[in-house]
Amino acid sequence: MPELPEVETTRRGLSPHLVGRRIVAVTVRQPRLRWPVAPELVATLPGQRIEDVERRAKYLLVHTEPGSALLHLGMSGALRVLPAGTPVGAHDHVDWQLDSGRVLRYTDPRRFGCQLWQARGSVHPLLAGLGPEPLSDAFDGDRLWRLSRGRRAAVKVFLMDQAVVVGVGNIYASEALFAARIHPARAAGRISRERYARLADAVKRILEYAITRGGTTLRDFISPDGLPGYFEQELAVYGRAGQPCRVCGTPIRALVLGQRSTFHCPHCQRA
């Protein structure tokens, strides 16, 4: 599933083509995605000018005067701006026709993404209760330390809790814990304030760098320009079970935490 850097890469790629453009029509070929495509997209969006494209966690919000389209890429979804008249493929489910003569096309073979609606002045239930953005000042080691007190859950599971911080998924949680030299199975409540400060700094640094590198190529993810991300080549532990640690040479190990594959170096992350 695309993680925060992939979604941010998509937002940055789409914004120049969308902001300021007027939506002429919305065509829904397959309404059955993870949730049904919101009828407001067809009924309300045509004629509206796109004011901004924002990311919240792993969702994209396309803002217009009456409200915002809430988009998620799911596991295999892609959003691309294409010339009008581009042939439609079997998995091209939704088109937004723009006054520029181009279309915003949503493609999703697995149909796990969504296109929903958030009326102006309201907060969609999917966004309610989310924690702060990891790249914001509201996220730091003190927050992690404070919220972790008394928590027995593994620190990797804790870090992926969207009420604690949004958008830190499986790949980047593993990478940040390696950078902070913290074992992913250690109980969240047993980690010191100082080590949480290192972890928060690692999360910010790794996410920011991954964004500059275009995100992580994972399965079907493709950025709006049709090119894959490049950060995968530089992953320290994720997906590298059995390969030597880039720091000490110890073979990387895999385990399962919270039903997700987790990768770590047993030497560098002993505690």
C-alpha positions in Angstrom: 0.0 0.0 0.0 1.4 3.5 -0.8 2.6 5.2 2.3 2.9 8.8 3.2 5.8 9.7 0.9 4.1 8.1 -2.0 0.8 10.0 -1.3 2.8 13.3 -0.8 4.6 12.6 -4.1 1.2 12.1 -5.8 -0.1 15.4 -4.3 2.9 17.4 -5.4 2.7 15.9 -8.9 -1.1 16.5 -9.3 -1.3 20.0 -7.8 0.1 22.0 -10.7 -2.4 20.3 -13.0 -5.4 20.7 -10.8 -5.3 23.9 -8.7 -7.2 26.6 -10.4 -8.8 24.3 -12.9 -12.5 23.9 -13.2 -14.1 20.5 -13.3 -16.3 20.0 -16.3 -17.7 16.5 -15.6 -17.1 13.4 -13.5 -17.5 10.0 -15.1 -17.8 7.0 -12.8 -17.4 3.6 -14.6 -17.1 1.5 -11.5 -18.8 2.8 -8.4 -17.9 -0.1 -6.2 -14.6 0.7 -4.7 -13.7 0.1 -1.0 -16.8 2.1 -0.4 -19.3 3.3 -3.1 -18.1 6.4 -4.9 -19.8 9.3 -3.3 -22.8 10.6 -5.4 -21.8 14.2 -4.5 -18.8 13.9 -6.8 -21.0 13.6 -9.9 -23.8 15.9 -8.6 -21.7 18.7 -7.0 -18.2 18.8 -8.5 -19.0 19.7 -12.2 -18.6 23.5 -12.6 -16.5 23.8 -9.4 -13.0 25.3 -9.4 -10.3 23.3 -7.6 -8.9 25.6 -4.8 -6.2 23.3 -3.4 -5.0 19.7 -3.1 -4.1 18.8 0.5 -2.8 15.6 2.1 -4.0 14.4 5.4 -2.4 11.1 6.6 -2.6 8.9 3.5 -5.7 10.7 2.1 -5.8 13.4 -0.5 -8.3 16.2 -0.2 -9.3 18.1 -3.3 -10.9 21.3 -2.1 -13.7 23.1 -3.8 -16.1 25.8 -2.6 -18.9 23.4 -1.5 -16.6 20.7 -0.1 -13.8 18.4 -0.7 -13.3 15.1 -2.5 -11.6 12.6 -0.2 -9.3 10.2 -2.2 -7.3 7.2 -1.1 -5.1 5.1 -3.4 -5.8 1.8 -1.6 -3.3 -0.9 -2.3 -2.8 -0.5 -6.1 -4.5 2.8 -7.0 -3.0 5.5 -9.2 -4.1 9.1 -10.1 -2.8 10.5 -13.3 -3.5 13.6 -15.4 -3.9 12.5 -19.0 -4.9 14.1 -22.3 -8.6 14.0 -23.0 -9.3 11.1 -25.3 -6.7 8.8 -23.8 -8.1 5.2 -24.3 -9.8 3.8 -21.2 -8.4 0.6 -19.6 -10.2 -2.2 -17.8 -9.3 -0.7 -14.4 -9.9 3.0 -15.1 -12.8 3.6 -12.8 -13.3 7.4 -12.4 -12.5 10.3 -14.7 -12.6 14.0 -13.8 -12.7 16.1 -17.0 -10.9 19.4 -16.5 -11.3 22.7 -18.4 -7.7 22.3 -19.5 -8.7 19.6 -21.9 -7.1 16.9 -19.7 -8.6 14.3 -17.3 -7.7 13.2 -13.8 -8.0 9.4 -14.1 -8.3 7.0 -11.1 -7.0 3.5 -11.9 -7.3 0.7 -9.3 -7.0 -3.0 -10.2 -7.9 -4.2 -6.7 -10.5 -1.5 -6.1 -9.4 -0.9 -2.4 -9.2 2.9 -2.8 -12.0 5.4 -2.4 -13.5 8.6 -3.7 -15.7 10.1 -1.0 -17.0 13.5 -0.1 -16.5 15.9 2.8 -18.9 18.9 2.9 -17.3 22.3 3.7 -17.1 22.9 7.5 -17.3 19.2 8.3 -14.7 16.5 9.0 -15.2 13.1 7.4 -15.4 10.2 9.9 -12.3 8.7 8.4 -10.3 11.8 9.4 -11.8 12.3 12.8 -9.6 11.3 15.7 -6.3 11.2 13.7 -3.1 12.2 15.4 -0.7 14.9 14.2 1.2 14.8 10.9 4.7 13.3 11.4 6.4 16.2 9.7 4.6 18.8 11.8 5.8 20.5 15.0 3.0 18.7 16.9 4.8 15.4 16.6 8.0 14.9 18.6 9.6 12.6 21.1 7.8 14.0 24.1 4.5 13.1 22.5 5.6 9.6 21.9 7.0 9.2 25.4 3.8 10.7 27.0 1.4 8.6 25.1 3.4 5.4 25.6 3.4 5.4 29.4 1.9 2.1 30.6 1.6 0.7 27.0 2.6 -2.9 26.7 2.2 -3.1 22.9 5.3 -3.4 20.8 6.8 0.0 19.9 6.3 -0.7 16.2 2.6 -1.3 16.6 2.4 1.8 18.8 4.2 3.9 16.2 1.7 2.8 13.5 -1.3 3.8 15.7 -3.0 6.6 13.7 -4.2 8.2 16.9 -0.5 8.6 17.9 0.8 9.9 14.6 -0.6 9.6 11.1 1.0 8.1 8.0 3.8 6.1 9.5 3.2 2.8 7.8 4.9 -0.5 7.8 7.9 0.3 5.7 8.9 3.6 7.4 8.2 2.4 10.9 10.7 -0.4 10.4 13.2 2.0 8.9 12.8 4.6 11.6 13.2 2.0 14.4 16.4 0.8 12.8 17.8 4.3 12.5 16.9 4.9 16.2 18.5 1.5 17.2 15.3 0.3 18.9 14.1 -3.3 18.7 10.6 -3.2 17.1 9.1 -5.7 19.6 10.2 -3.8 22.7 7.2 -2.7 24.8 6.3 1.0 24.0 6.1 1.8 27.7 9.6 0.7 28.4 11.4 3.2 26.1 12.9 6.3 27.5 12.2 9.9 26.6 15.6 10.2 25.1 15.2 7.3 22.8 11.8 8.5 21.7 13.4 11.8 20.8 15.8 9.9 18.5 12.9 7.9 17.1 10.8 11.0 16.3 13.8 12.6 14.7 14.4 9.4 12.6 10.7 9.4 11.5 10.9 13.0 10.3 14.3 12.6 8.6 13.4 9.3 6.8 10.0 10.5 5.6 11.4 13.8 4.3 14.2 12.0 2.5 11.8 9.5 1.0 9.7 12.3 -0.3 12.7 13.9 -2.1 13.5 10.5 -3.6 9.9 10.0 -4.9 8.7 7.5 -2.3 9.1 3.8 -2.3 8.5 1.5 -5.3 6.2 -1.2 -3.9 4.2 -3.5 -6.1 2.0 -1.4 -8.3 2.6 2.1 -7.0 3.3 4.6 -9.8 3.6 8.3 -9.4 1.5 10.8 -11.4 4.3 11.1 -14.1 4.2 7.4 -14.6 7.6 6.8 -13.0 8.2 4.6 -9.9 9.8 6.0 -6.7 13.5 5.4 -6.0 13.7 5.1 -2.2 13.4 1.3 -2.3 17.0 1.0 -3.4 18.1 2.5 -0.1 16.0 0.7 2.4 18.1 -0.4 5.4 16.0 -3.3 6.7 12.5 -3.5 5.2 12.2 -6.5 2.8 15.8 -7.5 3.4 15.4 -10.6 5.6 18.6 -12.8 5.3 20.6 -10.0 3.7 23.5 -8.4 5.7 22.9 -5.3 7.7 24.3 -2.3 5.9 25.9 -1.2 9.2 27.3 -4.3 10.9 26.8 -7.2 8.5 24.5 -9.2 10.7 21.7 -10.9 8.7 18.4 -9.0 8.8 15.6 -10.9 10.5 11.9 -10.9 10.0 9.1 -11.3 12.5 5.4 -10.5 12.6 4.0 -7.8 14.8 0.4 -6.6 14.6 -0.1 -9.0 11.7 2.5 -7.1 9.7 5.9 -8.3 8.6 8.6 -6.5 10.5 12.3 -6.4 9.7 15.2 -5.6 12.0 18.9 -6.1 12.7 19.3 -8.3 15.8 22.7 -6.7 16.5 22.0 -3.0 15.9 18.5 -3.2 17.5 19.2 -5.3 20.6 17.0 -3.3 22.9 
